[in-house]
Amino acid sequence: MPEIGNIFIWLILGGISGWIASKIMKKDEEMGAGMNILVGIIGAFVGGWLAGIFGLGPATGLNLWSFIISIIGAVILLAIVNLFKSKS
């Protein structure tokens, strides 16, 4: 079971990576802090999964590589959401 401190760090890094991704995708004005955190955390899973598929090594721990992977994953997640929004 994760410690409370680890969960707090995940929330902060998720918020930062989600916010950076929303800036890259020009969605910052549509998203609040909660959505940035959610996009960042889900983006970390998406980015880690894709990094594994492409043989880029694991994105584990609190380091720059994991942070970059989470931003890339969050950007991909926002791009996918945009595709579905534009089709409806």
Contacts in CASP RR format, 6 or more apart in sequence:
PFRMAT RR
TARGET T0000
AUTHOR 0000-0000-0000
METHOD contacts of the structure
MODEL  1
MPEIGNIFIWLILGGISGWIASKIMKKDEEMGAGMNILVGIIGAFVGGWL
AGIFGLGPATGLNLWSFIISIIGAVILLAIVNLFKSKS
2 10 0 8 1.000
9 62 0 8 1.000
10 41 0 8 1.000
11 37 0 8 1.000
11 41 0 8 1.000
13 40 0 8 1.000
13 44 0 8 1.000
13 62 0 8 1.000
13 67 0 8 1.000
13 70 0 8 1.000
14 36 0 8 1.000
14 37 0 8 1.000
14 39 0 8 1.000
14 40 0 8 1.000
14 41 0 8 1.000
14 44 0 8 1.000
14 70 0 8 1.000
15 33 0 8 1.000
15 34 0 8 1.000
15 36 0 8 1.000
15 37 0 8 1.000
15 39 0 8 1.000
15 40 0 8 1.000
15 41 0 8 1.000
16 67 0 8 1.000
17 40 0 8 1.000
17 43 0 8 1.000
17 44 0 8 1.000
17 67 0 8 1.000
17 70 0 8 1.000
17 71 0 8 1.000
17 74 0 8 1.000
18 36 0 8 1.000
18 37 0 8 1.000
18 39 0 8 1.000
18 40 0 8 1.000
18 43 0 8 1.000
18 70 0 8 1.000
18 71 0 8 1.000
18 74 0 8 1.000
19 28 0 8 1.000
19 36 0 8 1.000
20 71 0 8 1.000
20 74 0 8 1.000
21 39 0 8 1.000
21 40 0 8 1.000
21 43 0 8 1.000
21 71 0 8 1.000
21 73 0 8 1.000
21 74 0 8 1.000
21 75 0 8 1.000
21 77 0 8 1.000
21 78 0 8 1.000
22 28 0 8 1.000
22 30 0 8 1.000
22 31 0 8 1.000
22 35 0 8 1.000
22 36 0 8 1.000
22 39 0 8 1.000
22 74 0 8 1.000
22 78 0 8 1.000
24 71 0 8 1.000
24 75 0 8 1.000
25 75 0 8 1.000
25 78 0 8 1.000
25 79 0 8 1.000
25 82 0 8 1.000
27 78 0 8 1.000
27 82 0 8 1.000
31 39 0 8 1.000
39 74 0 8 1.000
39 77 0 8 1.000
39 78 0 8 1.000
40 70 0 8 1.000
40 71 0 8 1.000
40 73 0 8 1.000
40 74 0 8 1.000
40 77 0 8 1.000
42 74 0 8 1.000
42 77 0 8 1.000
43 70 0 8 1.000
43 73 0 8 1.000
43 74 0 8 1.000
43 76 0 8 1.000
43 77 0 8 1.000
44 59 0 8 1.000
44 66 0 8 1.000
44 69 0 8 1.000
44 70 0 8 1.000
44 73 0 8 1.000
44 74 0 8 1.000
46 73 0 8 1.000
46 74 0 8 1.000
46 76 0 8 1.000
46 77 0 8 1.000
47 59 0 8 1.000
47 69 0 8 1.000
47 70 0 8 1.000
47 72 0 8 1.000
47 73 0 8 1.000
47 76 0 8 1.000
48 58 0 8 1.000
48 59 0 8 1.000
48 69 0 8 1.000
48 70 0 8 1.000
48 73 0 8 1.000
50 72 0 8 1.000
50 73 0 8 1.000
50 76 0 8 1.000
51 57 0 8 1.000
51 58 0 8 1.000
51 59 0 8 1.000
51 69 0 8 1.000
52 58 0 8 1.000
56 69 0 8 1.000
59 65 0 8 1.000
59 66 0 8 1.000
59 69 0 8 1.000
59 70 0 8 1.000
60 66 0 8 1.000
END
